[in-house]
Amino acid sequence: MSDYQYQYNLCNVPAWVIGSREFNADPVPLSVHGVRTAHAHFFKQLDALAGWEDRARIFQDYMEVAFHLHQWREKGNVGQLLSIKHSYLRFLRGWLFDADSVEGAVLKGWVQTRMGLPPVHHRGRIDGKESEEYLSYMKDRMKGSARTNGIFNQLDLLYEFVQYELKRRDPDTTHITLYRGVHGFFDHDLLEWDKKRGKGVVRLNNLNSFTHDFERAWEFGTFVIEAQIPVYKIFFDGAFLHAGILKGEEEVLVIGGEYDIKRRII
């Protein structure tokens, strides 16, 4: 986006800090205001559970009750579909199918409102708030949020659960090496590039798909970029939910900003 502008956020760290290379080099924990307090009983339940499978089950059960998702579940297939329609799972599945979908716009909207990072790509490169691409993004975002029970609040809790689980599993880890297959930098702002060394700086979209698996990343592009991702900028990791609840468990959704990257070859 030309003249990229950070926005007011609902996080404990200003947006311009979250989006900076300096944050990535020396990150601090991020938290959406009020979420841990509002759901304090839930996190106390997690503290008492030793196994991640039990914590994943409790998370899914809690989401059902806290956001009344179970009330959409009736006998028969129609009720099941309505339950998913009003659930965070619908939006994760939509993203996995197409990041430029209506559901993808809602996830990008969550990052924009909570972290203060606007998208730079949605169905095309966004060149300012007056561009057709930005207006398309806003229309998709509003359409996806309509008649969905507190979807941003659901995503708040999803993010906080993922952050809890990351710290619970390995409290000393601050960065994870992840890979992203790309066809070009059409959905990134290329800020610096050293062609000879295959290294540079990009402004990633405000939400991005990465993977832990270098080989799998090649399935999604003509070349692969590698980045050191602060764990605090991991919005979702498919491995944290019960196996089979989502296809594409290898996918990791990463909050954007400016990143040092390098191009990987086989």
C-alpha positions in Angstrom: 0.0 0.0 0.0 1.4 3.4 -0.9 2.1 5.7 2.0 1.5 2.8 4.4 -0.2 4.0 7.6 -0.4 2.2 10.8 -3.6 2.5 12.7 -4.9 2.6 16.3 -5.0 -0.9 17.8 -6.4 -2.8 20.7 -3.1 -4.3 21.7 -0.5 -3.7 24.4 2.1 -2.6 21.8 1.7 0.2 19.3 1.0 -0.8 15.7 4.2 0.9 14.3 6.3 -1.2 16.7 4.5 -4.5 15.9 5.1 -3.9 12.2 8.7 -3.0 12.5 11.9 -5.0 11.9 13.1 -4.0 15.3 10.2 -5.8 16.9 11.0 -9.0 15.0 14.6 -8.8 16.2 13.7 -8.2 19.8 10.0 -9.2 20.3 7.8 -8.9 23.4 4.6 -10.7 24.1 1.4 -9.3 22.5 -2.0 -9.4 24.0 -5.4 -8.1 22.9 -6.8 -5.8 25.6 -9.2 -7.5 28.1 -9.3 -11.0 26.5 -7.3 -12.8 29.2 -9.2 -11.0 32.0 -12.6 -11.7 30.4 -11.8 -15.4 30.0 -9.7 -15.8 33.2 -11.6 -19.0 34.3 -10.9 -20.6 30.9 -7.2 -20.1 31.2 -7.2 -21.4 34.7 -8.7 -24.5 33.3 -5.9 -24.8 30.8 -3.3 -24.4 33.6 -4.6 -27.6 35.2 -4.3 -29.8 32.1 -1.0 -31.5 31.3 -1.8 -32.7 27.8 -2.2 -30.5 24.7 -5.0 -32.8 23.4 -7.1 -32.0 26.5 -6.4 -28.3 26.2 -7.4 -28.4 22.5 -10.7 -30.1 23.5 -11.4 -27.7 26.3 -10.7 -24.8 23.9 -13.2 -26.0 21.4 -15.8 -26.8 24.0 -15.4 -23.4 25.6 -15.8 -21.6 22.3 -19.0 -23.5 21.7 -20.5 -22.3 25.0 -18.9 -18.8 25.3 -20.2 -17.7 21.8 -23.4 -19.8 21.8 -22.2 -21.8 18.8 -24.0 -24.9 20.1 -27.3 -23.1 19.8 -26.9 -23.2 16.0 -26.4 -27.0 16.1 -29.6 -28.9 15.6 -30.4 -32.4 14.5 -29.5 -32.9 10.9 -27.1 -31.4 8.4 -28.7 -28.0 8.3 -27.9 -27.4 11.9 -24.4 -28.5 11.6 -23.8 -26.1 8.7 -25.3 -23.2 10.6 -23.1 -24.0 13.5 -20.0 -23.8 11.3 -21.2 -20.7 9.6 -21.2 -18.8 12.9 -17.9 -20.3 14.0 -14.2 -19.3 13.8 -13.7 -22.6 12.0 -15.6 -21.3 9.0 -13.2 -18.4 8.6 -10.1 -20.6 9.0 -11.4 -23.0 6.4 -12.2 -20.1 4.1 -8.7 -18.8 4.4 -7.2 -22.2 3.7 -9.2 -22.4 0.5 -8.6 -18.8 -0.6 -6.9 -16.0 1.4 -8.7 -13.5 -0.8 -12.1 -14.9 0.1 -14.8 -13.2 2.2 -13.5 -15.2 5.2 -10.0 -14.1 4.4 -11.1 -10.4 4.5 -12.5 -11.0 8.0 -9.2 -12.4 9.2 -7.4 -9.5 7.7 -9.9 -7.2 9.4 -9.1 -8.8 12.7 -5.4 -8.0 12.3 -6.2 -4.4 11.2 -8.5 -3.7 14.2 -6.5 -5.6 16.8 -2.9 -5.0 15.7 -3.3 -1.8 13.7 -1.8 -3.3 10.5 -3.9 -2.7 7.4 -3.7 -5.2 4.5 -1.6 -4.5 1.4 -3.2 -7.2 -0.7 -6.8 -8.4 -1.2 -7.8 -9.6 -4.7 -5.0 -7.5 -5.9 -2.5 -5.1 -4.6 -4.0 -2.4 -2.4 -2.8 1.1 -3.4 -4.4 3.3 -0.8 -7.9 3.4 0.8 -9.5 4.9 -2.3 -8.4 1.9 -4.4 -10.9 -0.6 -5.8 -9.0 -3.4 -4.0 -9.3 -1.7 -0.6 -13.1 -1.1 -1.2 -13.4 -4.7 -2.3 -11.7 -5.8 0.9 -14.0 -3.7 3.1 -17.1 -5.0 1.3 -15.9 -8.6 1.8 -15.0 -7.9 5.5 -18.5 -6.4 6.2 -20.2 -9.2 4.4 -18.3 -11.9 6.2 -18.9 -10.3 9.6 -22.6 -9.8 9.2 -24.9 -12.2 11.0 -21.9 -13.9 12.6 -21.9 -14.1 16.4 -18.9 -12.0 17.6 -16.4 -13.3 15.1 -13.7 -10.8 16.1 -14.2 -11.8 19.7 -13.9 -15.4 18.7 -10.7 -14.6 16.9 -9.4 -12.7 19.9 -9.7 -15.8 22.0 -8.2 -18.0 19.3 -5.1 -15.8 19.2 -4.7 -15.8 23.0 -5.1 -19.6 23.1 -2.5 -20.1 20.5 -0.1 -17.7 22.4 -0.8 -19.6 25.6 -0.1 -22.9 23.9 3.1 -21.7 22.4 4.4 -20.5 25.7 3.2 -23.6 27.5 5.0 -25.9 25.1 8.3 -24.0 25.0 8.5 -20.8 27.2 12.1 -20.0 26.1 11.5 -20.0 22.3 11.1 -16.5 20.8 11.4 -17.3 17.1 10.4 -20.1 14.7 11.9 -20.6 11.2 9.0 -20.7 8.7 8.7 -21.0 5.0 6.4 -19.4 2.4 6.0 -20.4 -1.2 5.4 -17.4 -3.5 5.1 -16.7 -7.2 6.5 -13.2 -6.8 6.2 -10.2 -4.5 2.8 -9.1 -5.9 1.3 -9.3 -2.4 4.2 -7.8 -0.6 6.0 -4.4 -0.6 9.6 -5.1 -1.5 11.6 -2.6 0.5 15.1 -3.9 0.0 16.6 -6.7 -2.1 20.1 -8.0 -2.6 19.8 -10.1 -5.7 23.3 -11.6 -5.4 22.8 -12.8 -1.8 19.1 -13.6 -2.2 18.2 -11.5 0.9 16.0 -8.6 1.5 13.3 -6.8 3.4 9.6 -7.0 2.6 6.4 -5.7 4.1 4.2 -8.8 4.2 0.5 -8.6 4.0 -1.1 -8.1 7.4 -1.8 -11.9 7.6 0.1 -14.6 5.7 0.3 -18.3 5.3 3.6 -20.0 6.2 4.5 -23.6 6.9 7.0 -25.4 9.1 7.9 -27.7 6.1 10.4 -26.4 3.6 9.4 -29.0 1.0 5.7 -28.4 1.4 6.3 -24.6 0.8 7.3 -25.4 -2.8 3.8 -26.6 -3.5 2.6 -23.0 -3.3 5.0 -21.0 -5.4 7.9 -20.9 -7.8 10.3 -20.0 -5.0 10.4 -20.1 -1.3 11.2 -17.4 1.2 12.4 -18.1 4.7 11.8 -15.9 7.7 12.5 -15.9 11.4 9.0 -15.4 12.8 8.5 -14.1 16.4 6.2 -16.5 18.2 4.1 -13.6 19.3 3.1 -12.9 15.7 1.8 -16.4 15.1 -2.0 -16.0 14.9 -2.8 -19.6 14.3 -1.1 -23.0 14.0 -3.2 -25.8 12.6 -1.3 -28.3 14.8 -2.9 -26.9 17.9 -6.4 -28.2 17.1 -7.5 -31.8 17.1 -6.3 -33.7 14.1 -8.8 -33.7 11.3 -10.8 -30.7 12.5 -9.2 -28.6 9.7 -7.4 -29.7 6.5 -4.0 -28.2 6.1 -2.8 -28.6 9.7 0.7 -27.7 8.5 -0.4 -24.1 7.7 0.7 -21.3 10.1 -0.9 -17.9 9.9 1.5 -15.1 10.6 0.8 -11.5 11.4 2.6 -9.2 8.9 4.8 -6.2 9.0 8.4 -5.7 7.8 10.4 -8.8 7.7 14.0 -9.8 6.9 13.7 -12.7 4.4 16.0 -14.9 2.4 15.2 -16.8 -0.8 15.7 -20.5 -0.5 16.6 -22.9 -3.2 16.6 -26.7 -3.2 
